[in-house]
Amino acid sequence: MRLAIVGLALLAAACGGKAERAEADANAAGFVPPSVTSRIDYGTRQERRFERLDKDGDGVLAAAELPRATPRLLLLDRNGDGEITSSEFSEGQMNRFDAMDLNKDGTLTSDERVEAREE
């Protein structure tokens, strides 16, 4: 008898919650989980990005290798010679990380990225 009552309770819960489940599924569809990126992971990602951009593999990004005349990338050319070296790129990108890391804990959260984009 006890087993029958538990079974009926489970069946009722499963049938009666369709609207609630549909609402939860709709809410979950737009959910973007928070992300956290460490300074090391960010630096590694930027090194790989530099290598992809450096089409001729000479360790320097010439204007022709840049995807477009992005002002932010052009600012990385500290000595103004029209080329971005690997060290200029790395230092510039890590400075960007440090600026986005608002609480200075060595990680970037989704919220910190959003705030940095809004500035």
C-alpha positions as semicolon CSV with decimal commas, in nm:
position;residue;x (nm);y (nm);z (nm)
1;M;0,000;0,000;0,000
2;R;0,277;0,238;0,095
3;L;0,450;0,174;-0,240
4;A;0,130;0,251;-0,428
5;I;0,091;0,585;-0,248
6;V;0,451;0,684;-0,323
7;G;0,402;0,584;-0,686
8;L;0,085;0,790;-0,716
9;A;0,255;1,089;-0,555
10;L;0,543;1,069;-0,800
11;L;0,304;1,034;-1,094
12;A;0,104;1,337;-0,979
13;A;0,418;1,542;-0,939
14;A;0,540;1,445;-1,283
15;C;0,211;1,529;-1,454
16;G;0,127;1,841;-1,260
17;G;0,462;2,015;-1,313
18;K;0,458;2,044;-1,694
19;A;0,392;2,418;-1,693
20;E;0,659;2,473;-1,430
21;R;0,909;2,263;-1,623
22;A;0,829;2,449;-1,945
23;E;0,890;2,781;-1,769
24;A;1,216;2,654;-1,620
25;D;1,328;2,530;-1,964
26;A;1,246;2,866;-2,120
27;N;1,446;3,046;-1,852
28;A;1,737;2,806;-1,895
29;A;1,743;2,857;-2,272
30;G;1,881;3,210;-2,232
31;F;2,116;3,122;-1,949
32;V;2,485;3,186;-2,006
33;P;2,696;3,027;-1,736
34;P;2,947;3,256;-1,571
35;S;3,306;3,212;-1,677
36;V;3,633;3,278;-1,505
37;T;3,966;3,311;-1,689
38;S;4,297;3,314;-1,506
39;R;4,579;3,547;-1,603
40;I;4,783;3,247;-1,720
41;D;4,502;3,115;-1,940
42;Y;4,444;3,460;-2,086
43;G;4,813;3,502;-2,163
44;T;4,830;3,161;-2,330
45;R;4,524;3,242;-2,540
46;Q;4,682;3,571;-2,649
47;E;5,008;3,395;-2,745
48;R;4,811;3,157;-2,967
49;R;4,626;3,452;-3,116
50;F;4,955;3,623;-3,201
51;E;5,082;3,305;-3,367
52;R;4,765;3,281;-3,578
53;L;4,793;3,644;-3,685
54;D;5,167;3,616;-3,764
55;K;5,112;3,458;-4,106
56;D;5,480;3,455;-4,208
57;G;5,603;3,338;-3,867
58;D;5,865;3,609;-3,828
59;G;5,755;3,711;-3,477
60;V;5,626;4,047;-3,595
61;L;5,278;4,156;-3,700
62;A;5,295;4,383;-4,003
63;A;4,995;4,592;-4,105
64;A;4,904;4,338;-4,375
65;E;4,880;4,062;-4,112
66;L;4,632;4,248;-3,894
67;P;4,270;4,144;-3,948
68;R;4,166;4,508;-3,985
69;A;4,295;4,842;-3,874
70;T;4,180;4,792;-3,517
71;P;4,279;5,095;-3,312
72;R;4,330;4,879;-3,002
73;L;4,581;4,656;-3,183
74;L;4,758;4,954;-3,339
75;L;4,807;5,100;-2,990
76;L;5,026;4,799;-2,907
77;D;5,297;4,933;-3,140
78;R;5,484;5,118;-2,865
79;N;5,781;5,230;-3,072
80;G;5,567;5,347;-3,366
81;D;5,755;5,150;-3,632
82;G;5,434;5,018;-3,790
83;E;5,489;4,663;-3,665
84;I;5,384;4,485;-3,348
85;T;5,642;4,253;-3,200
86;S;5,555;3,949;-2,992
87;S;5,663;4,128;-2,674
88;E;5,463;4,441;-2,760
89;F;5,157;4,225;-2,824
90;S;5,197;4,019;-2,506
91;E;5,263;4,316;-2,280
92;G;4,975;4,511;-2,429
93;Q;4,731;4,224;-2,393
94;M;4,838;4,155;-2,035
95;N;4,795;4,525;-1,954
96;R;4,443;4,493;-2,096
97;F;4,381;4,191;-1,870
98;D;4,503;4,386;-1,568
99;A;4,274;4,678;-1,654
100;M;3,972;4,445;-1,688
101;D;4,053;4,262;-1,362
102;L;3,867;4,510;-1,148
103;N;3,919;4,339;-0,813
104;K;4,283;4,252;-0,892
105;D;4,248;3,885;-0,799
106;G;4,428;3,752;-1,108
107;T;4,111;3,626;-1,275
108;L;3,855;3,773;-1,512
109;T;3,490;3,698;-1,452
110;S;3,204;3,738;-1,696
111;D;3,089;4,044;-1,503
112;E;3,432;4,208;-1,525
113;R;3,438;4,150;-1,902
114;V;3,096;4,307;-1,941
115;E;3,199;4,611;-1,736
116;A;3,517;4,651;-1,942
117;R;3,318;4,646;-2,268
118;E;3,082;4,913;-2,135
119;E;3,365;5,153;-2,052
